[in-house]
Amino acid sequence: MFRRIIFLTAAILFSCFQSMATHNRAGEITYQQIALLTYRVQIVTYTKTSSPADRPLLEMNWGDGTKDSLPRLSKTTVGPDISRCYYEGVHTFPGPSAYTVYFEDPNRNGGVVNIPGSVNVPFYVESQIIINPILGYNNSPVLLQPPIDNGAVGKIFIHNPNAYDPDGDSLSYELIKCKGSGGLDIPGYFYPAATNSFSLDAVTGDLIWDAPTIQGEFNVAFLIHEWRNGVEIGFVERDMQIEIGVTNDNPPVINNLNDICVTAGDFISFPVTAVDPDGNMITLSATGAPLDTAYTPISTASFPEITDVSPATGTFTWQTECVHVRKAPYQILFKARDNVTPINLVDLKRMNITVVAPAPQNLTAVPTGNNSIQLNWNQTTCFNATGYKIYRRIGFYGYTPSQCETGVPAYTGYTLLTTIQGISNNSFKDDNNGTGLIPGNDYCYMVIAYFDDGAESYASNETCAILIQNLPVMTNVSVVTTNQSAGSIYLAWSKPKTIDSTQTPGPFEYRLLRAQDLTGTTFTQIATFSDLNDTIYTDTGLNTADHGWNYKVEMYNLTPGNSFKMGESVAASSVYLTTAATDNTVQLSWQAIVPWTNSQYVIWRQNGGGTYAVIDTVTSTTYDDTGLANDSLFCYKIETIGSYTSPAFVNPILNFSEEKCDISVDNIPPCAVSGLTISAACERESVDLNWNKPDSACGNDVVTYELYYSPTHAQQPYLIAELHDRNITSYTRDVADSIRGCYYLITVDSVGNRSAESDIVCAETCPVYTLPNVFSPDNDGKNDLFVPFPYRFVDHIEMTVYNRWGNKVFETTDKDIKWKGTKDNGSLRLSDGVYYYVCTVYEIYIDGIKARTIHGAVQLIGGK
């Protein structure tokens, strides 16, 4: 009976072990968002077919405190002793957040080389779901290459998961350790040993093992991170298994493949060839989203798997359509596998195919009215486009996009004018946001189609238009005289080139208007002109010293009984100069708001004889006049050089600012001391400071160093020394009580400008307080008092002495103690013997006074 019980128990234990037996090889979790908070989630595992363990259900933890058992929907044999199991479930999360979903199964398969005791180690994988309504819906990447692979000792092994993101998000890859119980790194796990290296390319996802050193099964894990607009929006973990064998065979080699761009609607066809160095048969295949009807249901690409003698050649074909347009490229992974048993060696080659939308066709630009241009173009042939972006610049560029150069590059000088929603809205009137375009400028345009994921088409043809000049155009607003009340400005404009005599038979009148300040809008009429050829005027009695001025010209038709305003020029301001004086320098800046384009600026400076001379010509609107003598007056004016793009106007257009004077003054502090160091010598109670001499560029006029000190971090620093020699670079401070404290330096120049503080350096004290263990108060003048050995950095003490019965016989706060061996230091001599003390020493540190307690004994001898 006893034997029967033992046998039954062993059978039960064996059955339990089998149910938990060697099982999982590889796996991952992917997901699709089907509603704001609802996701469809898939688990794929690869298991050991011969294992008695089976999982018709897998427990999924949702990361929100809930879990479900997901049913297995399929189990398929995919290799020798390898089964693929597929599970699926739907879950609604409680709200926007980041959720780590995972499953943990009791056992991996046994014998994994780099996982000690793998049969007893749980299999764990996870994925992260980030629900963020601002970032929009998100689906995980799909891994098109299975997580089971093989290689050979001494042969370079390459694996790529061929991850495809349905949303076109960017992907990156990160190698991690395989995880076990509770999602923790498996104890004792190690990356596979390699002859040279074992690495994962963070950009391409290529896992390269160069090269395996021993045979066996190995597991490795990595994360595929998703990124959208620079923000991580989730990840998927893959735990994969690699079987390494031994063979003299060499892997086949696929010819080099280059990335390509293709315009939607074009047909792609190219050969892919693999060669086996040993002359073995080759099976050539490919994976990628364009080849899978699940991800490319319309016009799916084709690459039929072939098995042929070396060299083997297959043909990739794809009739691309607008539905294939996306910002991210499609990755195609070609795989060549030799047909040698028992190990099939492989080569992988990646290539990217980017499908670009065709350019909008037949863009035209036609002037309309006095100040606008009408744009029209053909509707894009891509029905899935979101709309159009219109770009504008002044002057023709001559842009022709290179292969895969989408949108309108910034280097062309074009800037985004507007974005239009809806592909049927294929026209636009440019009136400069209601302010009107400027006659005389050659306005050029390009249009692109754009898509929801950020993809952009090639740019349209470049087209330009110049407005018909049927109104006056400002050309000059130039300051003649600078004065606060008697200043004057020269004004000029170009007369209309074309007038519709039917609509406006005349006679005509110009009306000149002025507003104060560069952007002034309160205009006052200052003059009228009845002759269209009368196009110059000098405005006088102005404060040109303190203000800029803004001008425009209105034009009127004065036909009797039909008088009306025909329109007006775009306003143009004077050039207004401002100055700021500093050390040996006057800083100039200026502004002019004008309808033409100023391309150069001439800097004029008054010389000693009172006349002006050119000192420089620049293209920016700021200038520093350096190397000046301080405390001297310097006067300036700016001449602008500009033009309209149309040749019908005066060129160049020259205008002057007002004159502005300033006195250069040294108001720049010298540079701070650098390299300040400190060393403290406790024995000689001194502090040594050393620093670098100030840089000659900013410290050549330093005349004084100010040294500041604070005893503690909490106390306010105060000046302790002034060193009146720029060449001094060290200082020694003797301190009798404590070397503790913090120091910094400030430099002072010849006119009193003070630098910023140097770095703060601090010295800590090294307190010492020790007591003897014997003294003899016998009045022989030797060792008559109980006193400490020489001490330092002690503020005070609290000391109590006890006899052997615990009775207090003496106490003091004097750090020199001076105990005479009498009761309370009186006249009553105590008996010889051992006395015990407790002494709290209050020592001086940089952070304040700190207490340290000493317990000890002292022997009193030579007396009673």
Secondary structure as UniProt FT lines:
FT   HELIX           2..19
FT   STRAND          24..33
FT   STRAND          38..48
FT   TURN            49..50
FT   STRAND          57..61
FT   STRAND          67..79
FT   TURN            80..81
FT   STRAND          82..92
FT   STRAND          98..105
FT   TURN            110..111
FT   TURN            113..114
FT   TURN            116..117
FT   HELIX           118..120
FT   STRAND          123..130
FT   TURN            133..135
FT   STRAND          142..143
FT   STRAND          148..152
FT   TURN            153..154
FT   STRAND          157..159
FT   STRAND          163..164
FT   TURN            166..167
FT   STRAND          170..176
FT   HELIX           181..183
FT   TURN            187..188
FT   STRAND          194..200
FT   TURN            202..204
FT   STRAND          207..212
FT   STRAND          216..228
FT   TURN            229..230
FT   STRAND          231..245
FT   STRAND          253..254
FT   STRAND          260..263
FT   TURN            264..265
FT   STRAND          267..275
FT   TURN            277..278
FT   STRAND          282..287
FT   HELIX           289..291
FT   TURN            293..295
FT   STRAND          306..308
FT   STRAND          312..319
FT   HELIX           322..324
FT   STRAND          330..338
FT   STRAND          346..356
FT   STRAND          364..368
FT   TURN            369..371
FT   STRAND          372..376
FT   TURN            383..384
FT   STRAND          387..394
FT   TURN            403..404
FT   HELIX           410..412
FT   STRAND          415..421
FT   TURN            423..424
FT   STRAND          427..430
FT   TURN            432..435
FT   TURN            439..440
FT   STRAND          442..450
FT   TURN            452..453
FT   STRAND          463..466
FT   STRAND          473..481
FT   STRAND          487..494
FT   TURN            501..503
FT   STRAND          508..516
FT   TURN            518..519
FT   STRAND          524..529
FT   TURN            532..533
FT   STRAND          536..542
FT   TURN            544..546
FT   STRAND          549..559
FT   TURN            560..561
FT   STRAND          562..568
FT   STRAND          572..573
FT   STRAND          575..582
FT   TURN            583..584
FT   STRAND          585..591
FT   STRAND          597..606
FT   TURN            608..609
FT   STRAND          612..618
FT   STRAND          622..625
FT   TURN            630..631
FT   STRAND          633..643
FT   TURN            647..648
FT   STRAND          653..657
FT   STRAND          660..663
FT   STRAND          677..681
FT   TURN            682..685
FT   STRAND          686..690
FT   HELIX           696..699
FT   TURN            700..701
FT   STRAND          702..710
FT   STRAND          718..723
FT   TURN            726..727
FT   STRAND          730..734
FT   STRAND          741..749
FT   TURN            750..751
FT   STRAND          761..763
FT   STRAND          774..775
FT   STRAND          794..802
FT   TURN            804..805
FT   STRAND          808..812
FT   TURN            815..816
FT   HELIX           823..825
FT   STRAND          833..845
FT   TURN            846..847
FT   STRAND          848..860
//
